[in-house]
Amino acid sequence: MLIDDDNTIIETLEYNLKRHGFQTSAFNTGQSALSKLDKECPDLIILDWSLPDLVGPEICKIIRTRLITAPILMLTGRSSPNDIAKGLASGADDYIAKPFNSVELLARIQALLRRSKGETKPNRLAIGDLILDDDARRVTWKGKNIDLSPKEFHLLKIFMQNPGKTLSTELLLNQVWGYGFTGGTKTVAVHIRWLRQKLESDPKNPALLETVHRAGYRLNPPTMPSSESIVHAQGEHE
């Protein structure tokens, strides 16, 4: 299901998706899509943020209140960290900013579909010797159990879901503590320091949880030096 009021975007998406064997249905407003949602039963929804009647995050929330679990990919020109965090918090599963690369978009769609069909195990994350079991609420590092607070666990989970990506302090704050939190961004720095004390061999010179100057923090896969480029595919590196 494609929900976007830009006909050029719709035509581009339909052309590329049909070339790869997908069937599509397109809608220019949020209400028109919502009225057909139960009958359409889409495997995946591509959703714009700015529509004539409803904004993307509002549509996401409505979809999730109907207990529809189809992956939602937000495709929008709004790309600030706060917008991304708001979109994901509303129920979206992934977020791509316009203008977009068709190859990347297709890869994201295929990954979301694999995940929704149970072909991956999102409740267990493993990066080298660092393993996070969401169901058991347990983290092990080099075979040793690591005792984490709920906030430390949630923070580490977000990093492990995005290995090699630089995540801004604002995004982490919104994702872990929520939009209503008034404690300030230093809260993130404090919890990062606590994680380093539990995971780093030298917390004062972190190799795993790296500070990216004026940008945020990044989880470096343990098998790679922090200075190397990271390809977001398991087991590959430059």
N, CA, C and O of each residue as an XYZ file, in Angstrom:
952
protein
N       0.837     -1.182      0.000
C       0.000      0.000      0.000
C       0.881      1.243      0.000
O       1.766      1.378      0.845
N       0.644      2.153     -0.945
C       1.393      3.390     -1.074
C       0.481      4.549     -0.691
O      -0.613      4.681     -1.240
N       0.919      5.391      0.246
C       0.116      6.532      0.687
C       0.971      7.779      0.529
O       1.861      8.036      1.341
N       0.700      8.560     -0.524
C       1.491      9.749     -0.822
C       0.660     10.641     -1.736
O      -0.018     10.143     -2.635
N       0.705     11.952     -1.517
C      -0.088     12.865     -2.356
C       0.700     13.389     -3.551
O       0.194     14.211     -4.315
N       1.929     12.923     -3.717
C       2.754     13.322     -4.864
C       2.629     12.234     -5.940
O       3.154     11.132     -5.783
N       1.932     12.556     -7.026
C       1.698     11.553     -8.070
C       2.986     11.071     -8.732
O       3.073      9.921     -9.163
N       3.987     11.950     -8.811
C       5.259     11.542     -9.402
C       5.931     10.473     -8.542
O       6.476      9.498     -9.059
N       5.886     10.670     -7.221
C       6.446      9.670     -6.304
C       5.691      8.355     -6.437
O       6.297      7.286     -6.495
N       4.363      8.441     -6.485
C       3.535      7.232     -6.611
C       3.883      6.476     -7.889
O       4.063      5.259     -7.863
N       3.976      7.193     -9.002
C       4.278      6.551    -10.282
C       5.658      5.895    -10.259
O       5.837      4.796    -10.784
N       6.637      6.577     -9.647
C       7.985      6.026     -9.555
C       8.001      4.754     -8.708
O       8.614      3.754     -9.081
N       7.312      4.807     -7.557
C       7.256      3.651     -6.681
C       6.560      2.476     -7.368
O       7.053      1.349     -7.330
N       5.417      2.743     -7.993
C       4.674      1.660     -8.641
C       5.499      1.026     -9.752
O       5.506     -0.196     -9.899
N       6.188      1.840    -10.526
C       6.999      1.320    -11.628
C       8.093      0.398    -11.099
O       8.268     -0.718    -11.590
N       8.832      0.873    -10.088
C       9.953      0.080     -9.564
C       9.484     -1.160     -8.819
O      10.108     -2.216     -8.932
N       8.407     -1.055     -8.067
C       7.929     -2.203     -7.302
C       7.334     -3.274     -8.214
O       7.553     -4.465     -7.994
N       6.595     -2.867     -9.219
C       5.998     -3.845    -10.137
C       7.075     -4.571    -10.943
O       6.913     -5.739    -11.297
N       8.165     -3.880    -11.228
C       9.290     -4.524    -11.927
C       9.858     -5.675    -11.109
O      10.419     -6.616    -11.670
N       9.718     -5.608     -9.793
C      10.267     -6.643     -8.911
C       9.178     -7.572     -8.387
O       9.378     -8.278     -7.399
N       8.020     -7.567     -9.057
C       6.994     -8.557     -8.755
C       5.996     -8.180     -7.670
O       5.200     -9.022     -7.253
N       6.020     -6.931     -7.203
C       5.074     -6.514     -6.167
C       3.772     -6.016     -6.790
O       3.777     -5.415     -7.864
N       2.672     -6.270     -6.113
C       1.395     -5.654     -6.459
C       1.215     -4.438     -5.567
O       1.554     -4.485     -4.384
N       0.687     -3.354     -6.113
C       0.560     -2.117     -5.343
C      -0.852     -1.559     -5.425
O      -1.574     -1.781     -6.397
N      -1.227     -0.831     -4.379
C      -2.433     -0.008     -4.397
C      -2.036      1.336     -3.824
O      -1.340      1.402     -2.811
N      -2.477      2.418     -4.473
C      -2.011      3.762     -4.125
C      -3.162      4.647     -3.668
O      -4.284      4.550     -4.165
N      -2.846      5.529     -2.691
C      -3.838      6.448     -2.147
C      -3.181      7.807     -1.924
O      -2.022      7.896     -1.518
N      -3.960      8.881     -2.201
C      -3.436     10.241     -2.080
C      -3.750     10.910     -0.750
O      -3.222     11.984     -0.462
N      -4.599     10.293      0.063
C      -4.938     10.859      1.368
C      -4.900      9.757      2.419
O      -5.005      8.571      2.105
N      -4.749     10.171      3.666
C      -4.734      9.204      4.746
C      -6.073      8.526      4.949
O      -6.134      7.315      5.163
N      -7.147      9.297      4.884
C      -8.476      8.738      5.116
C      -8.866      7.726      4.050
O      -9.474      6.704      4.368
N      -8.528      7.989      2.794
C      -8.876      7.045      1.729
C      -8.139      5.724      1.921
O      -8.692      4.656      1.657
N      -6.889      5.797      2.381
C      -6.135      4.571      2.639
C      -6.706      3.815      3.834
O      -6.860      2.595      3.784
N      -7.019      4.537      4.904
C      -7.551      3.903      6.112
C      -8.890      3.228      5.847
O      -9.193      2.190      6.436
N      -9.700      3.820      4.954
C     -11.013      3.247      4.664
C     -10.908      1.913      3.923
O     -11.833      1.101      3.957
N      -9.771      1.694      3.251
C      -9.582      0.464      2.480
C      -8.641     -0.527      3.165
O      -8.423     -1.632      2.668
N      -8.094     -0.130      4.295
C      -7.015     -0.906      4.910
C      -7.432     -2.328      5.254
O      -6.694     -3.274      4.980
N      -8.598     -2.485      5.848
C      -9.039     -3.818      6.268
C      -9.258     -4.745      5.070
O      -8.968     -5.939      5.148
N      -9.766     -4.200      3.967
C     -10.019     -5.016      2.780
C      -8.728     -5.295      2.007
O      -8.553     -6.368      1.430
N      -7.838     -4.318      2.006
C      -6.590     -4.475      1.249
C      -5.648     -5.484      1.906
O      -4.986     -6.253      1.211
N      -5.584     -5.487      3.248
C      -4.676     -6.375      3.991
C      -3.256     -6.343      3.398
O      -2.751     -7.383      2.975
N      -2.613     -5.182      3.361
C      -1.289     -5.096      2.717
C      -0.221     -5.828      3.503
O      -0.311     -5.958      4.724
N       0.796     -6.308      2.790
C       1.965     -6.913      3.438
C       2.907     -5.838      3.956
O       3.685     -6.074      4.880
N       2.830     -4.647      3.351
C       3.712     -3.554      3.753
C       3.074     -2.233      3.333
O       2.380     -2.166      2.319
N       3.314     -1.187      4.116
C       2.758      0.140      3.845
C       3.896      1.137      3.705
O       4.754      1.236      4.581
N       3.901      1.878      2.596
C       4.842      2.983      2.414
C       4.064      4.275      2.595
O       3.091      4.521      1.883
N       4.488      5.103      3.544
C       3.671      6.222      4.007
C       4.444      7.529      3.980
O       5.564      7.612      4.483
N       3.832      8.550      3.385
C       4.391      9.902      3.403
C       4.025     10.577      4.724
O       3.066     10.180      5.385
N       4.787     11.591      5.102
C       4.497     12.329      6.337
C       3.402     13.367      6.104
O       2.410     13.408      6.831
N       3.590     14.200      5.089
C       2.695     15.348      4.871
C       1.630     15.008      3.840
O       1.904     14.942      2.642
N       0.412     14.795      4.322
C      -0.727     14.500      3.463
C      -1.788     15.581      3.645
O      -1.749     16.309      4.638
N      -2.733     15.708      2.715
C      -3.709     16.795      2.800
C      -4.599     16.742      4.040
O      -5.068     17.780      4.507
N      -4.836     15.539      4.580
C      -5.795     15.430      5.688
C      -5.168     15.008      7.008
O      -5.550     15.524      8.058
N      -4.227     14.094      6.981
C      -3.600     13.576      8.197
C      -2.090     13.528      8.026
O      -1.591     13.373      6.911
N      -1.366     13.661      9.128
C       0.096     13.526      9.040
C       0.472     12.067      9.255
O      -0.268     11.297      9.868
N       1.640     11.710      8.734
C       2.075     10.321      8.779
C       2.053      9.683     10.160
O       1.497      8.594     10.308
N       2.642     10.324     11.196
C       2.629      9.711     12.526
C       1.212      9.448     13.049
O       0.976      8.459     13.743
N       0.280     10.330     12.717
C      -1.107     10.114     13.144
C      -1.700      8.884     12.463
O      -2.413      8.103     13.094
N      -1.403      8.713     11.179
C      -1.874      7.533     10.452
C      -1.261      6.270     11.040
O      -1.943      5.257     11.194
N       0.035      6.333     11.369
C       0.701      5.177     11.991
C      -0.027      4.749     13.258
O      -0.297      3.565     13.461
N      -0.339      5.714     14.101
C      -0.993      5.396     15.372
C      -2.363      4.763     15.147
O      -2.738      3.825     15.851
N      -3.107      5.269     14.172
C      -4.428      4.704     13.869
C      -4.288      3.267     13.383
O      -5.040      2.385     13.797
N      -3.325      3.045     12.508
C      -3.096      1.694     11.987
C      -2.766      0.732     13.123
O      -3.304     -0.374     13.171
N      -1.897      1.136     14.029
C      -1.496      0.251     15.132
C      -2.632      0.025     16.124
O      -2.720     -1.054     16.709
N      -3.512      1.021     16.332
C      -4.643      0.800     17.235
C      -5.625     -0.212     16.655
O      -6.400     -0.814     17.398
N      -5.602     -0.406     15.348
C      -6.452     -1.430     14.715
C      -5.791     -2.804     14.750
O      -6.306     -3.766     14.180
N      -4.664     -2.884     15.415
C      -3.912     -4.149     15.565
C      -3.430     -4.705     14.225
O      -3.294     -5.916     14.052
N      -3.177     -3.800     13.288
C      -2.595     -4.188     12.002
C      -1.077     -4.170     12.158
O      -0.495     -3.142     12.504
N      -0.447     -5.295     11.907
C       0.989     -5.433     12.181
C       1.873     -5.323     10.941
O       3.085     -5.518     11.030
N       1.282     -5.013      9.787
C       2.087     -4.878      8.562
C       3.188     -3.839      8.768
O       2.925     -2.791      9.359
N       4.405     -4.092      8.303
C       5.484     -3.107      8.453
C       5.111     -1.786      7.783
O       4.486     -1.769      6.723
N       5.502     -0.689      8.412
C       5.261      0.648      7.869
C       6.613      1.307      7.612
O       7.434      1.442      8.519
N       6.828      1.711      6.373
C       8.047      2.416      5.980
C       7.673      3.859      5.675
O       6.935      4.121      4.726
N       8.174      4.797      6.470
C       7.892      6.212      6.214
C       8.882      6.737      5.183
O      10.095      6.590      5.332
N       8.341      7.351      4.136
C       9.143      7.899      3.036
C       8.792      9.376      2.938
O       7.720      9.724      2.442
N       9.681     10.250      3.405
C       9.303     11.643      3.578
C      10.492     12.574      3.446
O      11.641     12.166      3.611
N      10.203     13.824      3.147
C      11.238     14.838      3.058
C      11.709     15.341      4.403
O      12.697     16.072      4.476
N      11.027     14.968      5.465
C      11.409     15.414      6.815
C      12.445     14.444      7.372
O      12.155     13.263      7.560
N      13.644     14.938      7.633
C      14.736     14.016      7.980
C      15.519     14.427      9.218
O      16.618     13.919      9.437
N      14.982     15.337     10.037
C      15.695     15.708     11.256
C      15.632     14.546     12.245
O      14.710     13.733     12.174
N      16.600     14.452     13.172
C      16.561     13.366     14.164
C      15.258     13.321     14.950
O      14.757     12.239     15.258
N      14.702     14.490     15.279
C      13.442     14.513     16.022
C      12.290     13.958     15.190
O      11.430     13.248     15.710
N      12.276     14.282     13.900
C      11.225     13.759     13.027
C      11.344     12.239     12.898
O      10.344     11.523     12.957
N      12.564     11.761     12.724
C      12.777     10.315     12.603
C      12.317      9.611     13.874
O      11.617      8.600     13.821
N      12.723     10.162     15.020
C      12.330      9.557     16.292
C      10.815      9.569     16.465
O      10.234      8.596     16.947
N      10.177     10.666     16.073
C       8.722     10.760     16.204
C       8.022      9.761     15.303
O       7.041      9.134     15.703
N       8.530      9.612     14.078
C       7.935      8.653     13.156
C       8.041      7.226     13.657
O       7.075      6.468     13.589
N       9.212      6.857     14.159
C       9.415      5.499     14.676
C       8.587      5.269     15.941
O       8.047      4.181     16.145
N       8.491      6.293     16.786
C       7.726      6.154     18.023
C       6.233      6.003     17.755
O       5.513      5.424     18.569
N       5.767      6.514     16.633
C       4.336      6.438     16.319
C       3.920      5.063     15.799
O       2.730      4.767     15.688
N       4.912      4.224     15.481
C       4.590      2.872     15.015
C       5.238      2.471     13.715
O       5.070      1.336     13.269
N       5.987      3.387     13.083
C       6.688      3.038     11.847
C       7.851      2.093     12.155
O       8.430      2.138     13.241
N       8.181      1.244     11.192
C       9.263      0.272     11.371
C      10.578      0.731     10.763
O      11.645      0.270     11.167
N      10.507      1.637      9.791
C      11.713      2.151      9.161
C      11.398      3.516      8.576
O      10.234      3.910      8.494
N      12.445      4.244      8.167
C      12.278      5.649      7.785
C      13.319      5.978      6.733
O      14.513      5.787      6.963
N      12.884      6.473      5.577
C      13.805      6.903      4.527
C      13.430      8.326      4.116
O      12.259      8.642      3.907
N      14.444      9.168      4.005
C      14.207     10.560      3.628
C      14.237     10.715      2.105
O      15.019     10.054      1.422
N      13.383     11.591      1.583
C      13.413     11.966      0.175
C      14.498     13.026     -0.019
O      14.739     13.815      0.895
N      15.166     13.071     -1.189
C      15.045     12.109     -2.293
C      15.679     10.773     -1.905
O      16.643     10.737     -1.141
N      15.136      9.688     -2.430
C      15.576      8.371     -2.015
C      16.226      7.622     -3.174
O      16.004      7.927     -4.346
N      17.025      6.645     -2.807
C      17.662      5.769     -3.781
C      16.802      4.516     -3.942
O      16.497      3.846     -2.955
N      16.412      4.197     -5.163
C      15.498      3.077     -5.404
C      16.086      1.742     -4.964
O      15.356      0.875     -4.484
N      17.392      1.566     -5.123
C      18.031      0.315     -4.717
C      17.958      0.151     -3.204
O      17.635     -0.927     -2.704
N      18.261      1.232     -2.475
C      18.183      1.175     -1.014
C      16.748      0.938     -0.556
O      16.501      0.156      0.362
N      15.801      1.622     -1.205
C      14.399      1.453     -0.828
C      13.965      0.010     -0.994
O      13.310     -0.541     -0.109
N      14.313     -0.611     -2.102
C      13.943     -2.006     -2.334
C      14.572     -2.919     -1.283
O      13.932     -3.855     -0.804
N      15.824     -2.645     -0.927
C      16.501     -3.463      0.088
C      15.799     -3.333      1.433
O      15.633     -4.321      2.148
N      15.387     -2.118      1.778
C      14.684     -1.904      3.047
C      13.341     -2.643      3.038
O      12.965     -3.265      4.031
N      12.626     -2.573      1.921
C      11.329     -3.253      1.803
C      11.505     -4.751      1.980
O      10.757     -5.380      2.729
N      12.481     -5.324      1.303
C      12.701     -6.768      1.400
C      13.093     -7.185      2.816
O      12.673     -8.238      3.295
N      13.899     -6.356      3.486
C      14.288     -6.663      4.861
C      13.084     -6.621      5.796
O      12.942     -7.480      6.666
N      12.222     -5.628      5.621
C      11.017     -5.522      6.457
C      10.088     -6.706      6.227
O       9.505     -7.232      7.175
N       9.948     -7.124      4.983
C       9.074     -8.258      4.676
C       9.635     -9.555      5.256
O       8.882    -10.376      5.780
N      10.954     -9.745      5.165
C      11.562    -10.936      5.769
C      11.316    -10.967      7.269
O      10.973    -12.004      7.836
N      11.496     -9.814      7.901
C      11.320     -9.733      9.347
C       9.868    -10.011      9.738
O       9.607    -10.710     10.717
N       8.930     -9.463      8.973
C       7.515     -9.635      9.315
C       7.047    -11.072      9.119
O       6.074    -11.505      9.735
N       7.749    -11.813      8.253
C       7.391    -13.215      8.006
C       8.171    -14.172      8.900
O       8.105    -15.389      8.726
N       8.906    -13.618      9.853
C       9.589    -14.466     10.822
C      10.862    -15.099     10.316
O      11.321    -16.093     10.877
N      11.448    -14.540      9.254
C      12.678    -15.122      8.719
C      13.917    -14.651      9.467
O      15.016    -15.156      9.239
N      13.735    -13.677     10.364
C      14.823    -13.261     11.234
C      14.344    -13.355     12.669
O      13.156    -13.555     12.923
N      15.277    -13.208     13.616
C      14.919    -13.275     15.027
C      15.250    -11.945     15.684
O      16.298    -11.806     16.315
N      14.339    -10.940     15.535
C      14.641     -9.612     16.046
C      14.750     -9.549     17.561
O      15.292     -8.581     18.093
N      14.237    -10.579     18.286
C      14.289    -10.547     19.742
C      15.645    -10.981     20.285
O      15.884    -10.899     21.490
N      16.523    -11.436     19.420
C      17.876    -11.807     19.836
C      18.866    -11.146     18.884
O      18.881    -11.428     17.685
N      19.683    -10.274     19.433
C      20.656     -9.541     18.637
C      22.050    -10.002     19.021
O      22.361    -10.151     20.202
N      22.886    -10.229     18.018
C      24.257    -10.666     18.282
C      25.216     -9.905     17.379
O      25.057     -9.882     16.159
N      26.209     -9.285     17.995
C      27.273     -8.606     17.268
C      28.586     -9.094     17.870
O      28.993     -8.652     18.945
N      29.231     -9.996     17.173
C      30.428    -10.604     17.735
C      30.090    -11.344     19.022
O      29.183    -12.176     19.045
N      30.811    -11.046     20.082
C      30.588    -11.686     21.378
C      29.568    -10.943     22.233
O      29.328    -11.316     23.381
N      28.973     -9.901     21.681
C      27.950     -9.143     22.405
C      26.570     -9.655     21.986
O      26.191     -9.544     20.820
N      25.820    -10.216     22.940
C      24.531    -10.833     22.644
C      23.458    -10.238     23.554
O      23.626    -10.172     24.772
N      22.364     -9.810     22.948
C      21.229     -9.264     23.694
C      20.001    -10.115     23.402
O      19.578    -10.226     22.251
N      19.433    -10.710     24.434
C      18.226    -11.525     24.335
C      17.075    -10.725     24.918
O      16.958    -10.583     26.135
N      16.216    -10.196     24.030
C      15.140     -9.314     24.474
C      14.099    -10.073     25.290
O      13.579     -9.543     26.272
N      13.786    -11.312     24.894
C      12.779    -12.083     25.613
C      13.223    -12.389     27.043
O      12.435    -12.290     27.983
N      14.491    -12.761     27.193
C      15.010    -13.103     28.527
C      15.515    -11.875     29.281
O      15.847    -11.963     30.463
N      15.575    -10.715     28.589
C      16.099     -9.482     29.177
C      17.505     -9.717     29.730
O      17.808     -9.370     30.872
N      18.359    -10.319     28.887
C      19.697    -10.685     29.319
C      20.716    -10.250     28.275
O      20.476    -10.360     27.072
N      21.849     -9.759     28.747
C      22.954     -9.375     27.875
C      24.188    -10.151     28.304
O      24.514    -10.219     29.489
N      24.869    -10.733     27.329
C      26.145    -11.386     27.617
C      27.225    -10.762     26.736
O      26.988    -10.434     25.573
N      28.408    -10.606     27.312
C      29.544    -10.011     26.610
C      30.752    -10.892     26.861
O      31.229    -11.017     27.989
N      31.242    -11.504     25.782
C      32.355    -12.454     25.865
C      32.040    -13.593     26.834
O      32.898    -14.039     27.596
N      30.776    -14.054     26.785
C      30.341    -15.182     27.587
C      29.954    -14.845     29.015
O      29.549    -15.729     29.771
N      30.074    -13.579     29.396
C      29.781    -13.162     30.767
C      28.474    -12.388     30.808
O      28.252    -11.504     29.980
N      27.592    -12.716     31.777
C      26.352    -11.975     31.946
C      26.643    -10.552     32.418
O      27.442    -10.337     33.330
N      25.976     -9.580     31.777
C      26.148     -8.175     32.123
C      24.848     -7.663     32.740
O      23.792     -7.727     32.112
N      24.926     -7.165     33.949
C      23.749     -6.671     34.655
C      23.479     -5.228     34.241
O      24.272     -4.334     34.539
N      22.352     -4.999     33.548
C      22.004     -3.669     33.063
C      20.676     -3.217     33.653
O      19.782     -4.029     33.891
N      20.557     -1.921     33.886
C      19.273     -1.353     34.281
C      18.339     -1.353     33.069
O      18.817     -1.508     31.945
N      17.023     -1.186     33.252
C      16.100     -1.152     32.106
C      16.476     -0.112     31.053
O      16.378     -0.381     29.856
N      16.904      1.071     31.490
C      17.270      2.120     30.536
C      18.568      1.766     29.815
O      18.686      2.004     28.613
N      19.532      1.208     30.520
C      20.776      0.777     29.878
C      20.497     -0.315     28.856
O      21.077     -0.319     27.771
N      19.609     -1.240     29.203
C      19.243     -2.334     28.295
C      18.598     -1.775     27.025
O      18.955     -2.177     25.918
N      17.656     -0.855     27.185
C      16.962     -0.264     26.037
C      17.940      0.509     25.155
O      17.878      0.434     23.927
N      18.835      1.244     25.788
C      19.828      2.029     25.052
C      20.742      1.119     24.238
O      20.996      1.375     23.061
N      21.230      0.062     24.866
C      22.107     -0.873     24.159
C      21.362     -1.559     23.016
O      21.938     -1.793     21.953
N      20.098     -1.880     23.226
C      19.302     -2.524     22.186
C      19.218     -1.641     20.935
O      19.354     -2.136     19.816
N      18.996     -0.346     21.123
C      18.911      0.573     19.981
C      20.243      0.611     19.230
O      20.265      0.613     17.999
N      21.348      0.640     19.971
C      22.658      0.628     19.315
C      22.865     -0.672     18.536
O      23.382     -0.647     17.419
N      22.471     -1.795     19.110
C      22.690     -3.080     18.454
C      21.776     -3.269     17.248
O      22.089     -4.048     16.348
N      20.660     -2.568     17.228
C      19.783     -2.602     16.054
C      20.326     -1.727     14.929
O      19.882     -1.826     13.785
N      21.294     -0.864     15.264
C      21.859      0.070     14.284
C      23.384      0.070     14.344
O      23.982      1.131     14.524
N      24.029     -1.085     14.200
C      25.489     -1.133     14.334
C      26.174     -0.290     13.266
O      25.817     -0.331     12.088
N      27.176      0.481     13.715
C      27.931      1.306     12.781
C      27.281      2.627     12.438
O      27.906      3.462     11.784
N      26.046      2.845     12.857
C      25.346      4.098     12.565
C      25.574      5.093     13.703
O      25.567      4.722     14.877
N      25.773      6.349     13.342
C      25.871      7.395     14.347
C      24.464      7.834     14.733
O      23.689      8.276     13.884
N      24.139      7.712     16.015
C      22.809      8.061     16.531
C      22.929      9.320     17.375
O      23.760      9.391     18.280
N      22.104     10.306     17.081
C      22.186     11.573     17.799
C      21.686     11.432     19.233
O      20.902     10.536     19.545
N      22.147     12.318     20.087
C      21.709     12.327     21.480
C      20.210     12.543     21.560
O      19.533     11.910     22.370
N      19.680     13.438     20.720
C      18.248     13.723     20.741
C      17.429     12.499     20.362
O      16.406     12.218     20.985
N      17.872     11.772     19.344
C      17.154     10.564     18.935
C      17.157      9.533     20.060
O      16.124      8.931     20.352
N      18.305      9.329     20.687
C      18.396      8.359     21.779
C      17.531      8.776     22.952
O      16.870      7.943     23.571
N      17.532     10.063     23.256
C      16.733     10.560     24.372
C      15.246     10.320     24.120
O      14.521      9.874     25.010
N      14.802     10.618     22.905
C      13.383     10.438     22.584
C      12.985      8.965     22.549
O      11.893      8.602     22.987
N      13.869      8.123     22.030
C      13.555      6.707     21.907
C      13.521      5.993     23.261
O      12.676      5.126     23.483
N      14.427      6.351     24.157
C      14.550      5.631     25.433
C      13.735      6.282     26.537
O      13.094      5.592     27.330
N      13.756      7.615     26.593
C      13.077      8.303     27.695
C      11.744      8.931     27.289
O      10.938      9.265     28.157
N      11.494      9.098     25.985
C      10.213      9.620     25.528
C      10.223     11.130     25.380
O      11.087     11.818     25.924
N       9.253     11.633     24.638
C       9.194     13.057     24.316
C       8.868     13.929     25.529
O       9.220     15.108     25.557
N       8.199     13.357     26.524
C       7.828     14.149     27.686
C       8.934     14.296     28.719
O       8.751     14.986     29.722
N      10.075     13.662     28.496
C      11.161     13.686     29.474
C      11.800     15.067     29.517
O      12.071     15.662     28.474
N      12.041     15.573     30.718
C      12.579     16.927     30.878
C      13.957     16.931     31.539
O      14.441     17.986     31.948
N      14.586     15.773     31.645
C      15.861     15.684     32.342
C      17.063     16.211     31.582
O      18.118     16.421     32.180
N      16.931     16.434     30.267
C      18.042     16.978     29.498
C      18.922     15.911     28.875
O      18.863     14.738     29.244
N      19.743     16.343     27.917
C      20.549     15.409     27.130
C      21.707     14.800     27.920
O      22.262     13.782     27.507
N      22.078     15.403     29.045
C      23.166     14.828     29.850
C      22.804     13.439     30.369
O      23.681     12.633     30.681
N      21.506     13.171     30.457
C      21.058     11.847     30.894
C      21.613     10.765     29.981
O      22.033      9.707     30.449
N      21.614     11.029     28.671
C      22.146     10.056     27.715
C      23.633      9.834     27.969
O      24.097      8.694     28.008
N      24.381     10.928     28.141
C      25.821     10.817     28.364
C      26.130     10.000     29.620
O      27.071      9.206     29.628
N      25.348     10.193     30.671
C      25.559      9.456     31.916
C      25.349      7.960     31.690
O      26.148      7.143     32.149
N      24.265      7.598     30.976
C      23.987      6.177     30.740
C      24.998      5.545     29.781
O      25.328      4.365     29.904
N      25.484      6.338     28.832
C      26.550      5.846     27.958
C      27.797      5.540     28.793
O      28.460      4.524     28.582
N      28.108      6.425     29.739
C      29.270      6.197     30.602
C      29.104      4.925     31.426
O      30.058      4.168     31.600
N      27.902      4.690     31.931
C      27.647      3.476     32.707
C      27.784      2.225     31.838
O      28.335      1.215     32.275
N      27.278      2.301     30.597
C      27.424      1.160     29.691
C      28.901      0.879     29.412
O      29.329     -0.275     29.386
N      29.668      1.940     29.206
C      31.094      1.758     28.939
C      31.800      1.092     30.116
O      32.683      0.256     29.924
N      31.412      1.462     31.325
C      32.035      0.864     32.501
C      31.782     -0.639     32.572
O      32.572     -1.382     33.154
N      30.672     -1.082     31.973
C      30.315     -2.492     32.021
C      30.788     -3.280     30.803
O      30.906     -4.504     30.859
N      31.062     -2.573     29.693
C      31.368     -3.267     28.450
C      32.787     -3.024     27.917
O      33.344     -3.879     27.229
N      33.364     -1.878     28.228
C      34.659     -1.522     27.653
C      35.806     -2.048     28.515
O      35.719     -2.040     29.743
N      36.867     -2.499     27.876
C      38.062     -2.889     28.625
C      38.762     -1.661     29.199
O      39.403     -1.732     30.247
N      38.631     -0.525     28.495
C      39.173      0.749     28.982
C      38.094      1.811     28.785
O      38.044      2.443     27.730
N      37.218      2.023     29.792
C      36.094      2.955     29.627
C      36.512      4.375     29.263
O      35.732      5.101     28.647
N      37.731      4.789     29.632
C      38.171      6.143     29.310
C      38.607      6.271     27.850
O      38.687      7.379     27.321
N      38.885      5.151     27.207
C      39.242      5.132     25.779
C      38.362      4.094     25.085
O      38.842      3.035     24.680
N      37.069      4.403     24.951
C      36.110      3.395     24.463
C      36.355      3.004     23.014
O      36.601      3.852     22.156
N      36.282      1.700     22.760
C      36.393      1.179     21.401
C      35.045      0.688     20.892
O      34.804      0.682     19.685
N      34.160      0.274     21.806
C      32.865     -0.279     21.422
C      31.822      0.820     21.234
O      31.206      0.919     20.173
N      31.624      1.640     22.260
C      30.664      2.746     22.195
C      31.439      4.043     22.000
O      31.964      4.623     22.950
N      31.498      4.478     20.761
C      32.339      5.612     20.392
C      31.539      6.911     20.377
O      30.393      6.939     19.928
N      32.151      7.984     20.870
C      31.571      9.324     20.740
C      31.958      9.901     19.388
O      33.139      9.944     19.042
N      30.967     10.345     18.624
C      31.214     10.996     17.333
C      31.029     12.497     17.546
O      29.919     12.958     17.811
N      32.102     13.244     17.431
C      32.115     14.655     17.799
C      30.984     15.439     17.143
O      30.848     15.450     15.920
N      30.177     16.094     17.973
C      29.067     16.945     17.549
C      27.991     16.209     16.755
O      27.170     16.836     16.085
N      27.996     14.888     16.829
C      27.000     14.119     16.068
C      26.243     13.118     16.931
O      25.058     12.880     16.695
N      26.907     12.521     17.935
C      26.218     11.545     18.759
C      27.130     10.404     19.163
O      28.281     10.620     19.545
N      26.610      9.187     19.077
C      27.360      8.001     19.500
C      27.177      6.893     18.471
O      26.199      6.867     17.724
N      28.146      5.975     18.452
C      28.106      4.894     17.482
C      28.603      3.608     18.150
O      29.587      3.613     18.889
N      27.895      2.506     17.869
C      28.344      1.194     18.321
C      29.209      0.584     17.233
O      28.729      0.310     16.133
N      30.477      0.371     17.533
C      31.393     -0.247     16.585
C      31.391     -1.756     16.778
O      31.701     -2.229     17.871
N      31.053     -2.524     15.753
C      31.139     -3.979     15.889
C      32.504     -4.374     16.404
O      33.513     -3.888     15.891
N      32.571     -5.245     17.409
C      33.837     -5.568     18.078
C      34.930     -6.089     17.164
O      36.113     -5.989     17.491
N      34.541     -6.650     16.007
C      35.559     -7.238     15.126
C      36.238     -6.192     14.256
O      37.172     -6.516     13.522
N      35.776     -4.910     14.327
C      36.350     -3.888     13.454
C      36.905     -2.729     14.261
O      36.312     -2.356     15.274
N      38.015     -2.151     13.851
C      38.489     -0.918     14.466
C      37.491      0.194     14.199
O      36.810      0.177     13.174
N      37.392      1.164     15.107
C      36.409      2.233     14.970
C      36.675      3.136     13.782
O      35.771      3.842     13.333
N      37.903      3.131     13.259
C      38.246      4.025     12.162
C      37.816      3.479     10.806
O      37.863      4.205      9.813
N      37.400      2.219     10.743
C      37.043      1.634      9.456
C      35.599      1.943      9.096
O      34.753      2.153      9.965
N      35.339      1.967      7.804
C      33.957      2.123      7.353
C      33.204      0.840      7.609
O      33.772     -0.251      7.557
N      31.913      0.980      7.888
C      31.105     -0.181      8.234
C      30.003     -0.346      7.210
O      29.242      0.586      6.952
N      29.914     -1.529      6.628
C      28.821     -1.859      5.730
C      27.757     -2.522      6.558
O      28.062     -3.421      7.341
N      26.502     -2.104      6.410
C      25.434     -2.600      7.268
C      24.906     -3.942      6.773
O      23.720     -4.104      6.490
N      25.813     -4.882      6.681
C      25.422     -6.246      6.360
C      26.218     -7.142      7.288
O      27.425     -6.958      7.444
N      25.567     -8.092      7.893
C      26.202     -8.895      8.918
C      27.422     -9.613      8.368
O      27.371    -10.302      7.349
N      28.535     -9.419      9.097
C      29.764    -10.141      8.765
C      30.592     -9.529      7.664
O      31.600    -10.118      7.273
N      30.205     -8.335      7.124
C      30.978     -7.740      6.054
C      31.626     -6.460      6.550
O      31.098     -5.798      7.444
N      32.769     -6.109      5.973
C      33.392     -4.820      6.291
C      34.276     -4.414      5.133
O      34.659     -5.213      4.279
N      34.593     -3.067      5.152
C      35.443     -2.543      4.088
C      36.835     -3.164      4.193
O      37.711     -2.855      3.385
